[in-house]
Amino acid sequence: DIVMTQSPLSLPVTPGEPASISCRSSQSLLHSNGFNYLDWFLQKPGQSPHLLIYLGSNRSSGVPDRFSGSGSGTDFTLTISRVEAEDVGIYYCMQARQGYTFGQGTKLEIK
Amino acid sequence: QVQLVESGGGVVQPGRSLRLSCEVSGIIFSNYAMHWVRQAPGKGLEWVGVISYDGSNKYYADSVKGRFTISRDNSKNTLYLQMSSLRAEDTAVYYCARDGVEAAPPYYRGMDVWGQGTTVTVSS
């Protein structure tokens, strides 16, 4: 089974500052088709999760362009260029290369 | 507007069964594979299983394999999760989610629409 490890688990950020979350997988998520099967989700307080990024770097519909995803193989990063108050919540990475596995989650809070 | 509405949650005793439903509207339901994902109280997300668009293929997490069964009725635009031999550790909010389809290869778009969830509590 592929294990997903996120860091940090807690991320206090000042509004307007950048933030980044790391996600590492125990096996490569790079498919022979050239795509990395790594997605990012945000679960805001009291809400269902929603998709931010799919295939490592593709923003889902309606996601602000301050969110970006990068990485390949086993190392991935979600970057928020300028954090806003509405970005608070728990961020999860998920691999879809072999079955589906979520990371532990990273709680972003505003300083 | 795409909507996924889960129902059927409740309190159930260990060892008993429960069936969850996820009613889908706003899309051609039969075009999409569907997932179940759960979240135990205060914990992270755990994938439960997936069913193909036509119901011919199903895959499950090891933690529920042999106890849970996913099915769908495309004529009713409804997804189901039949849970049996329930355990305390199955206590969670259960979400259904659409497996999105991109217009271009590799046609993958992730779990792009989620329901609001239904709560299952397994307790004596």
Boltz contact constraints between the chains, C-beta under 6 A:
constraints:
  - contact:
      token1: [A, 33]
      token2: [B, 106]
      max_distance: 6.0
  - contact:
      token1: [A, 35]
      token2: [B, 106]
      max_distance: 6.0
  - contact:
      token1: [A, 39]
      token2: [B, 110]
      max_distance: 6.0
  - contact:
      token1: [A, 48]
      token2: [B, 95]
      max_distance: 6.0
  - contact:
      token1: [A, 48]
      token2: [B, 114]
      max_distance: 6.0
  - contact:
      token1: [A, 48]
      token2: [B, 116]
      max_distance: 6.0
  - contact:
      token1: [A, 48]
      token2: [B, 117]
      max_distance: 6.0
  - contact:
      token1: [A, 49]
      token2: [B, 114]
      max_distance: 6.0
  - contact:
      token1: [A, 51]
      token2: [B, 110]
      max_distance: 6.0
  - contact:
      token1: [A, 51]
      token2: [B, 112]
      max_distance: 6.0
  - contact:
      token1: [A, 54]
      token2: [B, 109]
      max_distance: 6.0
  - contact:
      token1: [A, 54]
      token2: [B, 110]
      max_distance: 6.0
  - contact:
      token1: [A, 60]
      token2: [B, 112]
      max_distance: 6.0
  - contact:
      token1: [A, 92]
      token2: [B, 45]
      max_distance: 6.0
  - contact:
      token1: [A, 100]
      token2: [B, 47]
      max_distance: 6.0
  - contact:
      token1: [A, 102]
      token2: [B, 44]
      max_distance: 6.0
  - contact:
      token1: [A, 102]
      token2: [B, 45]
      max_distance: 6.0
  - contact:
      token1: [A, 104]
      token2: [B, 44]
      max_distance: 6.0
  - contact:
      token1: [A, 105]
      token2: [B, 44]
      max_distance: 6.0
